[in-house]
């Protein structure tokens, strides 16, 4: 596969070193990198526009991005349907979990306040 050349926008957005790293990652992983990136929070929204800015042709990038997005949103819809179909059980478990997490938050708050007051008192006596 021929090396990917950055577009004018890519050259304005990224330093030469960053362009070199992006280019190397694309050349190493090709469209599989684009596909996998659609499942990674933080990278999900950034990688396809960066691919375009780096000059990756749409005919190479779009099929993997579209397939990964369809798979991702298909899973989200399926899981949402399952949660909706079992809403009473989910609500009961989330309610119990919320109580446990709330009590843990209160305990953590008291522990932090205790530590802070003790640390502050020790500093004043030293």
Backbone torsions as a table, in degrees:
resi	resn	phi	psi	omega
1	UNK	NA	137.4	-178.7
2	UNK	-69.6	149.1	178.4
3	UNK	-59.9	148.1	179.6
4	UNK	-85.8	131.1	177.3
5	UNK	-102.8	136.9	-179.8
6	UNK	-75.0	150.3	176.6
7	UNK	-80.2	175.4	176.2
8	UNK	-58.5	-41.1	178.6
9	UNK	-63.6	-42.9	178.5
10	UNK	-60.5	-40.1	179.1
11	UNK	-68.3	-30.4	178.8
12	UNK	-77.8	-33.1	-176.0
13	UNK	-83.5	-32.5	-172.9
14	UNK	-121.1	143.6	174.6
15	UNK	-68.4	166.9	179.7
16	UNK	-61.5	-38.4	178.6
17	UNK	-64.3	-44.1	178.5
18	UNK	-63.7	-40.9	177.0
19	UNK	-61.0	-40.8	180.0
20	UNK	-62.8	-42.1	179.8
21	UNK	-67.7	-42.6	178.4
22	UNK	-63.8	-44.0	179.2
23	UNK	-60.9	-44.1	179.5
24	UNK	-63.7	-41.2	178.4
25	UNK	-63.8	-42.3	179.4
26	UNK	-65.2	-44.3	-178.5
27	UNK	-66.0	-28.1	179.5
28	UNK	-79.3	-40.1	-172.8
29	UNK	-108.5	-16.7	-179.9
30	UNK	53.1	-143.6	-175.6
31	UNK	-71.3	-17.5	176.2
32	UNK	-63.9	-34.8	176.4
33	UNK	-63.8	-40.7	176.5
34	UNK	-64.6	-42.6	-179.5
35	UNK	-60.7	-51.5	-177.1
36	UNK	-65.7	-35.4	-178.0
37	UNK	-61.8	-24.7	179.6
38	UNK	-68.6	-12.4	179.3
39	UNK	-104.2	0.0	-175.8
40	UNK	-106.4	116.3	178.1
41	UNK	-57.8	142.9	-179.8
42	UNK	91.4	-37.5	178.7
43	UNK	-96.1	-25.0	-173.3
44	UNK	-48.7	-47.8	-176.0
45	UNK	-87.8	-17.1	-171.6
46	UNK	-93.3	-37.3	-171.3
47	UNK	-63.7	-47.5	179.8
48	UNK	-59.3	-46.1	176.3
49	UNK	-63.2	-35.7	176.8
50	UNK	-64.9	-38.2	177.2
51	UNK	-60.5	-42.9	178.2
52	UNK	-65.1	-43.1	179.7
53	UNK	-64.0	-30.8	179.5
54	UNK	-84.3	-0.5	174.9
55	UNK	88.7	15.9	176.2
56	UNK	-68.9	124.7	-178.4
57	UNK	-61.7	142.1	-179.4
58	UNK	-58.4	-34.8	-178.5
59	UNK	-64.4	-21.6	175.8
60	UNK	-90.9	-39.9	-173.0
61	UNK	-81.2	-42.5	-172.1
62	UNK	-60.5	-44.3	-178.7
63	UNK	-58.0	-43.4	-179.3
64	UNK	-70.3	-38.1	179.5
65	UNK	-67.1	-42.9	180.0
66	UNK	-65.4	-45.6	179.5
67	UNK	-61.9	-45.8	179.7
68	UNK	-64.3	-41.0	179.4
69	UNK	-65.1	-42.5	178.3
70	UNK	-61.5	-43.0	178.8
71	UNK	-64.6	-46.7	-179.8
72	UNK	-58.9	-52.9	-176.9
73	UNK	-71.3	-27.8	173.0
74	UNK	-62.5	-43.1	177.9
75	UNK	-65.3	-42.5	179.0
76	UNK	-60.5	-44.4	-179.9
77	UNK	-65.5	-44.0	179.4
78	UNK	-60.9	-46.6	178.3
79	UNK	-64.3	-39.0	178.2
80	UNK	-63.4	-40.6	177.8
81	UNK	-62.3	-43.3	179.7
82	UNK	-64.0	-41.4	177.6
83	UNK	-63.0	-44.8	179.6
84	UNK	-63.3	-39.0	-179.0
85	UNK	-69.9	-24.3	-179.1
86	UNK	-118.0	36.4	-170.9
87	UNK	-59.3	-40.4	-177.7
88	UNK	-61.8	-44.2	178.7
89	UNK	-66.0	-41.8	179.9
90	UNK	-63.2	-45.4	-179.0
91	UNK	-61.3	-40.9	178.9
92	UNK	-63.4	-44.2	-179.5
93	UNK	-69.6	-41.0	179.4
94	UNK	-65.4	-38.0	178.1
95	UNK	-61.7	-45.7	178.6
96	UNK	-64.5	-43.3	179.7
97	UNK	-63.4	-40.4	178.7
98	UNK	-60.9	-39.6	177.9
99	UNK	-64.5	-46.1	179.7
100	UNK	-62.1	-45.9	-179.7
101	UNK	-66.0	-36.7	177.0
102	UNK	-62.6	-44.9	177.6
103	UNK	-64.2	-39.2	177.4
104	UNK	-63.7	-38.9	178.8
105	UNK	-65.2	-42.1	177.9
106	UNK	-63.4	-44.7	178.8
107	UNK	-62.0	-43.2	179.1
108	UNK	-63.6	-39.3	178.9
109	UNK	-62.7	-46.2	178.7
110	UNK	-63.9	-39.5	179.1
111	UNK	-63.3	-43.0	179.6
112	UNK	-65.3	-44.2	178.7
113	UNK	-62.7	-42.2	177.8
114	UNK	-60.2	-47.7	179.9
115	UNK	-61.7	-44.3	-178.2
116	UNK	-62.5	-46.0	179.6
117	UNK	-64.5	-40.8	178.8
118	UNK	-64.4	-45.5	179.4
119	UNK	-62.6	-41.7	179.5
120	UNK	-65.7	-42.5	179.9
121	UNK	-64.9	-41.5	179.2
122	UNK	-64.2	-36.3	179.4
123	UNK	-68.5	-36.2	-178.7
124	UNK	-74.2	-28.9	180.0
125	UNK	-85.4	-12.8	-178.2
126	UNK	-83.5	NA	NA
